[in-house]
Amino acid sequence: MTERGILVLTTGGTIDKQYFDALSEYQITESIIARMLEVARVTHPVRIDEVMRKDSLDIDASDRAMLVERVAAAPERRVVITHGTDTMTETAKALAHITDRTIALVGALTPARFAESDAAFNLGMAFAIVQAAAPGVYIAMNGIVFDGLRVRKDRDAGRFIAIT
């Protein structure tokens, strides 16, 4: 892959959750990101790397360190990271010292496999961010591009809010 391509690192989170039946809880399954990009007819060079399958509440400091290493070592300068929304901002902070890449963290409040999910829209925004924005860490949620270091999740409202 060249510097021009986009690296997508998948970590799990709601975007990759699946619901099997009324007696089951959501489970993080094989990533649906490749299928979403195929359905969207994305032709830009992309490399997808599944890093983990975790709810973001289970992502710890060692997981974040591994993500930082993967991003820093990648030949791509544009990186999209799918991530659960609960600790997405913590991961953004861990990535902040990487200043030569454009990084967009993206998630969903409803699993991508659901018809009324925000996942496809958010993923499309993340792809646009890494192609158009200056190097830095961003979060793509709710139709807004957030500075990854100046945002928080408002669980009660079900959305992200910029911190001024």
QUIPETA-V767009 format. One record per residue. N is the residue number from 1. RES is the residue in one letter. OMEGA is omega in whole degrees, 0 to 359 (none if undefined). BURIAL is + if it has 16 or more other C-alpha atoms within 10 Angstrom, else -. D_LAST is the distance of its C-alpha to the last C-alpha in Angstrom with 1 decimal. Layout:
# QUIPETA-V767009
n->{N,N}
res->{RES,RES}
omega->{OMEGA,OMEGA}
burial->{BURIAL,BURIAL}
d_last->{D_LAST,D_LAST}
This chain:
# QUIPETA-V767009
n->{1,2,3,4,5,6,7,8,9,10,11,12,13,14,15,16,17,18,19,20,21,22,23,24,25,26,27,28,29,30,31,32,33,34,35,36,37,38,39,40,41,42,43,44,45,46,47,48,49,50,51,52,53,54,55,56,57,58,59,60,61,62,63,64,65,66,67,68,69,70,71,72,73,74,75,76,77,78,79,80,81,82,83,84,85,86,87,88,89,90,91,92,93,94,95,96,97,98,99,100,101,102,103,104,105,106,107,108,109,110,111,112,113,114,115,116,117,118,119,120,121,122,123,124,125,126,127,128,129,130,131,132,133,134,135,136,137,138,139,140,141,142,143,144,145,146,147,148,149,150,151,152,153,154,155,156,157,158,159,160,161,162,163,164}
res->{M,T,E,R,G,I,L,V,L,T,T,G,G,T,I,D,K,Q,Y,F,D,A,L,S,E,Y,Q,I,T,E,S,I,I,A,R,M,L,E,V,A,R,V,T,H,P,V,R,I,D,E,V,M,R,K,D,S,L,D,I,D,A,S,D,R,A,M,L,V,E,R,V,A,A,A,P,E,R,R,V,V,I,T,H,G,T,D,T,M,T,E,T,A,K,A,L,A,H,I,T,D,R,T,I,A,L,V,G,A,L,T,P,A,R,F,A,E,S,D,A,A,F,N,L,G,M,A,F,A,I,V,Q,A,A,A,P,G,V,Y,I,A,M,N,G,I,V,F,D,G,L,R,V,R,K,D,R,D,A,G,R,F,I,A,I,T}
omega->{180,176,182,182,178,174,175,175,180,181,183,181,183,182,181,178,178,180,187,178,185,181,184,168,175,174,175,183,178,184,178,186,180,179,178,180,177,179,181,179,178,180,178,178,183,171,180,180,177,182,180,175,184,165,185,177,179,179,183,183,180,176,179,178,177,177,178,179,180,181,182,183,185,175,180,177,179,186,173,179,174,191,173,188,185,181,180,182,176,178,177,179,179,182,190,182,176,189,182,181,170,187,176,172,184,178,179,175,176,182,181,181,179,182,183,180,173,188,184,179,180,179,177,177,180,177,178,180,186,177,187,186,174,176,182,179,183,173,179,179,173,180,183,172,181,166,185,181,183,182,174,176,174,184,182,180,181,180,177,183,178,175,181,none}
burial->{-,-,-,-,+,+,+,+,+,+,+,+,+,+,+,+,+,+,-,-,-,-,-,-,-,-,+,+,-,-,+,+,+,-,-,+,+,-,-,-,-,-,-,-,-,+,-,+,-,-,+,+,+,+,+,+,-,-,+,-,-,-,+,+,-,-,+,+,-,-,+,+,-,-,-,+,+,+,+,+,+,+,+,+,+,+,+,+,+,+,+,+,-,+,+,+,-,+,-,-,+,+,+,+,+,+,+,+,+,+,+,+,+,-,-,-,-,+,+,+,-,+,+,+,+,+,+,-,+,+,+,-,-,-,+,+,+,+,+,+,+,+,-,-,+,+,+,+,+,-,+,+,+,-,-,-,-,-,-,+,+,-,-,-}
d_last->{37.4,36.3,33.0,32.7,32.7,29.9,30.0,29.0,28.8,29.2,28.4,29.1,26.8,27.1,27.5,30.9,32.0,35.3,37.0,40.7,42.1,41.6,42.6,40.2,36.7,34.4,35.3,33.6,36.3,36.9,34.0,34.2,32.0,35.2,36.6,33.4,33.5,37.2,36.8,34.2,36.8,34.4,36.6,34.2,35.4,33.7,34.5,33.6,33.7,33.5,32.2,32.3,32.5,30.2,28.0,24.6,25.2,28.3,26.7,27.0,26.4,29.6,28.6,25.4,27.5,29.9,27.2,26.0,29.7,30.3,27.6,28.6,32.2,32.0,33.5,30.9,27.9,26.2,25.4,24.4,24.2,24.8,23.4,23.1,19.8,19.9,19.4,18.1,14.9,17.4,19.5,16.7,16.2,20.0,20.3,17.8,20.7,22.5,21.8,24.7,23.9,21.7,20.9,19.7,19.6,20.8,22.1,23.3,23.3,27.0,29.5,30.3,33.9,33.2,33.8,30.7,28.3,25.0,26.0,27.7,25.0,22.3,24.8,25.5,21.9,21.8,25.0,23.7,20.6,22.9,25.2,23.0,19.9,20.0,20.5,17.6,16.5,15.1,15.3,17.2,17.1,17.6,18.2,14.8,14.2,11.2,10.4,12.4,10.5,7.0,8.4,10.6,13.8,14.6,18.3,19.4,18.0,19.0,16.0,12.9,9.4,6.3,3.8,0.0}
